[in-house]
């Protein structure tokens, strides 16, 4: 029978949007993941003459990408019940699914072998977007071995951390003129621990608190030599101790395997991708509020702390490039959900300079990852100093040479950014080349033949020095990455010597809904584990105690 076939990749927001629109109308589709099945990329390119994803086919007919399939579905929605059926209507469809069954599913199978669905272990890809239950099972196991015993019950590290976040007191307390955020007095903590774990005495609660402190689930807000007790010292739970660091939810103590670092970052990427796929609106937007209420979000919070144990010191440049691109793109999405999305230029500056991740015990902001490592410690275009000074231990991780194609791989969360893909150390050279070509294939490079204008994404203005010596040299550089008719047209304009370059406006909006807004002023106190603020959550729990 006939079908809709989608060539896609795991983390592509445009792929998600198209799939979400189909699923919202109960329309099945066959998904061909060209990362899982690399050989199918060649089939997609030969069929569609495009290298971007998604590429969508209705039986043997190429429809286009996400915008084209959304337009098709909008026409189907408008035509429901009016008897206007694309020229072959013999009745009235009551829903888009009925229209799909009549116009698509009732037809023969696609005849082109390049549209054949590759087999996966345990079954094929024809999931219609409903593979949630099977995939969730893959994420039940944890890489953390620690088991915490209290009374006759065993708790995992996530169990303990989650329980403490939800039930322990957190206040803003003052001492010697300073206000400390998300802290509690030792005596208050003793009372809470006794109630939470149903302990018979305050002495038992003190012993448990000392054990939790030794295991780094909490500590004195400032001094390591202050032992937890029935006292007035101020203590903090680990997730609130360094709010600027995204993956400080838990102190990782387990060893990492020989498969680190690439296996770890790819596993985290897959977990986050699954999390996002469970919280899409009908038009494919990511609902940040419902993500924070998902059990998988809690799991990600603790699993991402494994990056604390990942060392890149002995990695080659290919591994560092692939790892850092993947980490940057993943942690941007995580930060948007956890910290909020910046809406002004000053808050964006703080977001990329201050929000950080712990990799191998070293702290990196997003600007550190991009400019310090990937751009070979080249100065930020709008800053005076290089990210890493000569004595900075992080400088040893800087790439030997700046490759301008990394700009086509990094996604800062804005709609004008390149799409997110998975990068590997083994194929990083080919993947960067494909990323450059895909970036230049769409609306990031626009040629107006009549006015001899070449319109480019603003990234090429901001980082012009990475691409060419001057603005006038940009067309020749871009010529390396365009293909087909666009390449022929641009080459002709270059040969004529009259092409001029202009830059497109940058769209900073994101693909998220129900998100918090990041503000520089509250970075030190905003750590969002659920859709409600920490104070509200604790108040709700206290009512039940």
N, C-alpha and C positions, 0 to 999 in steps of 0.2 A: 504494500500500500504506500501511498505518497507520504511525504513528511517535509518538515522544515529542518534544515541542517545548518548548524552554526559552527564556524571555525573560530575558536576563542583561545584565550589564555586565562589562567586562574585568577589573577588579581586585576584584570582590566575593568575599569568602571563602566566603559561603554558596552562591554560584553554583558556585565551584570544588568545594565539598564535594559538591554534588549531582552534578556532572559526573564527579568522581573515582569516586563510588560506582557510577555507571552504567558507566563505562569499566572499572572493576575486574571487573565481571560481563560484560564484552564486549557491553554493550547500547548500540547506537547512539542518537544523538539529533540533532535539528536545533536549532541554536543561533541565536537571533535577538538580536543585540547591539543594544540600544536606544540606545547611544551612537553606533555606526556608522550606525544607521538610526533617527534621532530620531522619525520619523513613526510608527514601530511602538510607541512608548510609549503613544500614545492607544489603539491596538488592544489592548495589554495591559491597560490600565486598564478599558476597556469590557468586556473579556472576564472579567477576574478581580475587578474592583472593588477592586484593590489597586495601590499605587504602588511598593511595595517589590519588590526582586528577590532571588532568581529567582521567576518564576511559571511553573509547569510543567503541561503538558497531556499527557494520554495520549489520542491522537486528539482528539476534540472535548471530552473531559471535563477540567475543571480539577481538578488534584490538590492544588495548593497550592504551598508553598515548599519549601525544602530539608528541613525536618524531616518534612514529609508524604511526600516521595518516599523519604526514608531509611526511614521506617516501612513504606511499601509494599514496598520492596526487602527489608526484614527479614522481612516476612510471606512473600514469595516464597521467601526462603532457607529459612525454617522449613518450608514446604510441599513443598519438593523431595523427591520420592520417596514422599510419603505419600498421593498420589492426591487431595488436597484442593485443588481448583482453582478457587476463587472462584465456585463454583456452576455452572460449565459445563465441568468437567474430564471428558474422556473417556479419559484415560490418565495416565501418570506422566511428568512432566517431569524430565529428568536434570540440568538446570541452569537458572539464572535466565534465560539467553539463550533456551533452548528455550521457557520460559514466555512470554517477551517475543514470540517469533516467533508462538506460537499465539494469545496473547490480544491482541496489539497489531498486529504487522506483517502478520498474515494478514487484518486488517480493511481496509475501504476507506480511501482518503485522508480526512483531515479535511475536512469540508464547509464550515466557516466560513472565509470569505475573509480574515478577520483573522489566521488562523493560517498564511497563505501565507508561504513563505520568500523573503525579498528576495534578488535576485541581487547577488553581489559581482563586481568585475572579475576575470575569469578563472575564474569558477565560483560555486557557491552555498555556503551555510553548512552543508550537511548533512555534517558531518565526523566525527561520532561521537567527537569528542575526539581524533582522530588526525591533526592537521595540523602535527606537530612539524617534519618535514623541510623543508616549504615555508617555514615561518616562520623557521627558523634561517638560511636563505640571506639573509634581509633584514638580518641583523645582522652579516654578514661585513665590510661596509665600515666604515671608521673615519673620524671627522672630524679625526683627527690626521695631518698631512702629513709629519712628521719621519721621515726614514730615516737610520739610523746605520750607517756602513760600518766594518767591522773586517776587515782582510785582504781576502779576495775575496768576502766575504759581506755582504749588506744585512740589517739588523735594524730592525724597527719599534720604536717607543717601548715598546710592550707587550712585545715579545720581550726587549728589553734589561732592562726593569724586572723582569719575571718571572724571568729568568735570574739577575740579581743577588740577588733575594730568595732564590731556591732554593740558590744556590751560594756566595754570599759569607759570610764568618764574621760572627757576631754574639755578643758577650759582654757581661757586666756587668764594667766595668773601673773601678778606683778612682784618683782623683787629688785630692790635697790634701783628703782626708777625704770627698769626694763620690763616690758610685757612679753611673756613667753606664750606662744600659741600651741594649742593642742597638747597641753600637759595636764598632769594630775598629781596631787600630793600622795606620798607613800601611804599615808593612813587611809586616804580615800580609795586608793588602789587595793588595799587589803580588804576593805569592806566589799568592794565590787568582786574581787576574786572569790571571796567566801560565798557570796550569793550565786555567782555564775556556776561554780563547780560544786556547790552544795557541801562545803567543807564544815566540819564540826567546830573548829576554833579559828581564831585569828592567827594563832601560831602556825597552823597548817597553811593558811593563806600566805603568810610571810615566807615560809619555806618554798611554796610554789612560786611566789614572785621572784625569789632569789634564783630559782632554777630557770625561770623564764628569762631573767636578766643574763644569766650565764650562757644561755642558748641564743642570746641577742634578739629575742622577741620584743624586748624593751630595754631601756637604759636611762640613767640620769641624763637630763636634758643637756648637760654641759660637761660634767666631770665623770670620768670612767671609774674613779675610786669611791664613788658614793654607792653603797650597797642598798638595795631595796629593803624596806622595813616599814614598821608602823611609825612613821616619822613624817616630818613636814618637807622633806626634800621633794623636788619636782622631777617627775619621770615622764618619758614619752614612749609611745609604741614605735617600733621600728619603721612602719610605713610613713610616719609623720616626721621623722628625724631630719631628713634631707629632702624637702618637698620639691626642690628644683631638679632632682635626679629622678627620672622616670622609673627606672628599675631598682628602686630602693625599698620595695615592698617587703623583702625578706633578705637576710644575709646568707648567700649561697655558700655551703660548706662541702657539698658533694664534689668528688672529682669529676672532670669531664673526660669523655672517652677520646679515642684516637680519631673519631669522626669529626671532632670539633676543628675549626669553627663553622665550616660551611653547612654541616648537617644541622647544627643547632639553629642557625639563622633561617634555614629553609623550613625546618619544623615549626618554628615560631611563625613564619610567614603563612604557612598552611593553616595553623590554628587560627590566626587572625582573619584570614580569608573566609574560613568556615563561620567564624563569629559574625563577620559582616554580612555574609549571605543569608543568615537567619534573621536579619533586621533591615531588610530593604523595603522601601515603600513601593507602591505599584509602578512608579516611574523610575525605580532603581536608585533612589537616594538612600543614604545610610542614616538610620535613626540612632543617634548617639545616646539618647536617653534610655531606650530599651536595651541597647548593648550593655550599658552599665548595670542592668538588672539581671543579666544572663549569667548562669553558673560558669559558662566557658570564659567569661570575662575575668572572673576571679581566678580561674585556672591560668589564664594568660598572665595575670598580674604576678603570680609566683614563678611561672616557668620562664618568663623573660628575665628574671634575676640570674639565670644561668650565664648570661653575658658577662657577669662580674668575674667569672672564672675563665673566660676566653682570652687567650693570649695570641696576639698577632706578631709578636716579636720575631719569630722565625719564619714567618710567611713570606712568600715571594709576592711580587707586585700584582700578579694576576689574581692571587687569592685575596690580597688586601683590597684590590679594586672591586671584585665581585662582592666580597663580604660587606664592605662599607656602603656600596650602593644599595644592597638589599637592606642593611640595617637602617640607613637613612630613610628610605622610602617606608619601611615598616614602622619605624618609631615616630615618624611624622603623623601617621594615621592614629597611632596609639596616643600621642600627645594631644591631638585634636580632641579625642574623646575624653581623655583624662584631665587635661589642663584647660581646654577650650580653644577656640579659633580666634586669632588676633584679627581685629577689624580696622585698625589704623596703622599707619606707617611706623609710628613710634612703638606701638605694641608688637608689631611684626619684628622690629629690630630687637626688642627684648626677648621675644620668643626664640629667635634663632641664635641669639647670643647667650641666653641664660638657661633655657630648658636643656637638660643634659642627660646623657646616659653613661653608665659605668660599664666599660669594656676592659676586662683584665685588670681591674683595680685602678684604672685611669679614668678621669672624667672628661667627657667630650661633649661640647655643645654641637648643635647642627652646623654652625659655621666652622667649628673645628674639624668636623668630618669632611665637609665640602672643601674648604679652603686650605686647611692644614694638611689633610691626608690626600684627598683626590686631586686637588689642584697643585700638588707638590709644594705645599707651604707658600703658595703665591698670595700676595696681599689681596684682601677683599677690595673690590673696586672703590668702595666708599669708606674705607678705613685706612688709617695711616700706618699701622703696624702689621707685620705678619702674625699669623695665629700662634706659631710656636717660636719662642726665642732659642738662642743657641744652647742654653742649658736646660731646656724643657725636655724631659724624658720622652714626651710624646712625639718629638721631632723625628725619632728613629722610624716611626711608622709612615712618614711622608713618602709618597711615590717618588721615584727617581725623575720621572718626566711627566709633564702636564699633557694630558690627552683631551682635546677640546670636546671629544664625543661624550665625555661623562655628563655634559650639560643636557644631552638628549636622553639620558638615563635617569637623572634625579627628578623626583617629584616632590615639590614643597607643599602639596595639598591644594594648590590652586587649579582652576579649570584650564588655565593656559599652560600648565605644566605638561611634560610628556607623560604618556601612560606608564603605569607600573608594570614591570615584568620581572621574572626571576632570572638572576644572573649566576653563572657558574664559573669557577676558575678555569676549567678546561676549555670553555668555549667563549671566554670573555671577549676576545678579539672579534669574532664573527658577530657576537651579540651586540656589541657596541656599534658595529657597522650597520647592522639591521636596525638598531634603534635610531641611528642618524638618518637612514633612508626613510624609515616610517615617520619620523618627525617632520621631514621635509615633504612628505607625500601629501599631507593634508593642508589645513588652513594656516599652518605656521609659515608657509612659503607661498606667496600669491604673486602672480605675474599679471600685470596690466599691460598688454601689448600696445594698446592705443596710446597710452601716455608714457610708455617705456619705463614703467615703475616696477621695482621689485620690493614687495612688502614682506617684511620679516618679523618673526616673533621677537619681542623685546629682549629676550634672553641674549640675543646676538648683539644687541646694543650694550647691555650691561657688561657683558664679557667679551667685547669685541677684540680685545688684545689677545684672547685665547685662540681666536679664529683667524685673524688677519692683522696685517700691519696698519690698515686704515679702513675706513668705511667703503672706499672705492674698491678695495680688494675683496670685499665680502661676496659679491656675485660669483667670482671665480672659485671661492671656497665652497659655496653652496652648490655649485655645479657638480662637485664630487659626489653629492649625496642625492641629487634628484635623478629621476629616470623617466624613460618614455617621452611622451609629448612635451612634458614640462621641461625636461632636459634639453630637448631640441629647441624649444622656444627661448629658453634662457641663454643657451649657447649662441643663438642667432643675435640676440640683443647685445651680448658681450662682444661679438665680432663686429657689430655695427658701431660699438663704442659709445652708445648714448643711453645706457641703462643707469638709472639713479635708484638709490635705496631709501626707503622709508620704513618706519617701524610701527607695528600694530600696537594698539592699546592692550595692556595686560589685564586679564580677568582674574582677580584675586578671589572670587567666590569659590566655594567648595561644593562637593557633592554630598554634603551632610545636611540633616535636618534635626531640629530639637537639640541643638548643641549649645554649650555654654560659650560665653565670649571671654577670651583671654585678656586679662588686664595686667599690665606690669606691676601695678600697685599692690595686687593681692597674690602675687606669685608665692610669697613665703607662707601663705596659709591655705591656699586652695589645693586640696588633694581630693579628687572626686572618685569615690569607689562605687557609689550608686547615684541615682538621679537626685537624691536629696543631699543636702549638705551634711557634713559629719555631726554638727550640733543637733540638727533635726532628727537624724537617725537615732542618736543616743537618747534624745527626749522621748521618742516613740518607744524605744526599748524599755526605758525606765518606767514608763507607765505600766508595763507588764510585770515588772519585778515585784 
